[in-house]
C-alpha cells in the first residue's frame, strides 16, 4: 500500500512541476534577443505608456502662471523625442486657457527631462493640468 501511495504522490508531483514550467515559461524557445526585440517594439508603439509627467505650478510676480515639469522615460530600451505636452489652465473648476509645448530633446531610457513653461493666463487661474499628447521613438 505504501508503495502505491508513493508512486501516486511522485506522479502527481512530476505533473505539477511540468505545469509550473509551462506557467513560468522555462522551456521557452525565445532567445534573449527575441525578447529584447519584442520589448523594443512595444516601447516604440506606445510611448505614452513609458513616459511619466509630473510637475507643479505657481504664479510669479508678473502675473504669469509658471509650470515646472519633469518628463521621465521609464522604458528600458527606447529613447523618445518630439514630446508634445498639453497644459490646461483652470479657474474655479472651469478651463480658461490651454497651451501646447513641443520638446525636441531626446530622453534616454531611465532618464528625465525638466522644463519650465510660463504663460500669461487669466487672473484667478488656480490650477494646471498637464499630460503627454504624443512622442516619437528616437532612431
GIGI-V711517 format. One record per pair of residues at least 24 apart in sequence whose C-alpha atoms are under 8 Angstrom apart, sorted by the first residue. I is the first residue (numbers start at 1). J is the second residue. D is the distance in Angstrom with one decimal. If there is no record, write none. Layout:
I/J/D ; I/J/D
This chain:
39/77/7.8 ; 40/77/6.0 ; 40/78/6.4 ; 43/75/6.6 ; 43/77/7.6 ; 43/78/6.3 ; 44/78/6.7 ; 44/136/7.6 ; 44/137/5.5 ; 47/80/7.5 ; 47/134/7.5 ; 47/135/6.1 ; 47/136/7.1 ; 47/137/7.2 ; 48/132/6.8 ; 48/133/7.7 ; 48/134/6.7 ; 48/135/7.1 ; 50/74/5.0 ; 50/75/5.3 ; 51/75/7.7 ; 51/132/7.8 ; 53/130/7.6 ; 53/131/6.6 ; 53/132/7.1 ; 56/128/7.9 ; 57/127/7.2 ; 57/128/6.7 ; 63/120/6.7 ; 63/121/7.9 ; 63/123/7.7 ; 64/118/6.1 ; 64/119/5.3 ; 64/120/4.5 ; 64/121/6.4 ; 65/118/5.7 ; 65/119/5.5 ; 65/120/6.2 ; 65/121/6.4 ; 65/125/7.9 ; 66/116/6.8 ; 66/117/5.7 ; 66/118/4.5 ; 66/119/6.7 ; 67/116/5.6 ; 67/117/5.2 ; 67/118/6.5 ; 67/128/7.7 ; 68/114/7.4 ; 68/115/5.9 ; 68/116/4.5 ; 68/117/6.6 ; 69/114/5.7 ; 69/115/5.4 ; 69/116/6.3 ; 70/112/6.6 ; 70/113/5.6 ; 70/114/4.4 ; 70/115/6.4 ; 71/112/5.4 ; 71/113/5.2 ; 71/114/6.4 ; 72/107/7.9 ; 72/110/7.1 ; 72/111/6.0 ; 72/112/4.2 ; 72/113/6.5 ; 73/107/6.5 ; 73/108/6.8 ; 73/109/5.6 ; 73/110/5.3 ; 73/111/5.6 ; 73/112/6.0 ; 74/109/6.2 ; 74/110/5.1 ; 74/111/7.5 ; 75/109/5.2 ; 75/110/6.3 ; 76/109/5.2 ; 76/110/6.6 ; 77/109/6.0 ; 78/108/7.1 ; 78/109/6.0 ; 78/137/6.5 ; 78/138/7.1 ; 79/106/6.5 ; 79/107/5.5 ; 79/108/4.4 ; 79/109/5.5 ; 79/137/5.9 ; 79/138/5.3 ; 79/139/8.0 ; 80/106/5.5 ; 80/107/5.3 ; 80/108/6.7 ; 80/135/6.4 ; 80/136/5.5 ; 80/137/4.5 ; 80/138/5.0 ; 81/105/5.6 ; 81/106/4.4 ; 81/107/6.4 ; 81/135/6.1 ; 81/136/5.4 ; 81/137/6.3 ; 81/138/5.8 ; 82/106/7.6 ; 82/134/7.9 ; 82/135/5.5 ; 82/136/5.9 ; 83/132/7.2 ; 83/133/7.6 ; 83/134/5.8 ; 83/135/4.3 ; 83/136/6.9 ; 84/132/5.9 ; 84/133/5.3 ; 84/134/5.3 ; 84/135/6.3 ; 85/130/6.8 ; 85/131/5.7 ; 85/132/4.5 ; 85/133/5.5 ; 85/134/7.5 ; 86/130/5.6 ; 86/131/5.5 ; 86/132/6.3 ; 86/133/6.4 ; 87/128/6.6 ; 87/129/5.8 ; 87/130/4.5 ; 87/131/6.9 ; 88/128/5.6 ; 88/129/5.1 ; 88/130/6.2 ; 89/121/7.7 ; 89/125/6.6 ; 89/126/7.7 ; 89/127/6.0 ; 89/128/4.6 ; 89/129/6.5 ; 90/125/5.6 ; 90/126/6.1 ; 90/127/5.3 ; 90/128/6.2 ; 90/129/8.0 ; 91/124/6.0 ; 91/125/4.5 ; 91/126/5.3 ; 91/127/6.9 ; 92/125/7.7 ; 92/126/7.0 ; 96/121/7.9 ; 96/122/7.1 ; 96/125/7.7 ; 97/121/6.8 ; 97/122/7.8 ; 106/138/7.0
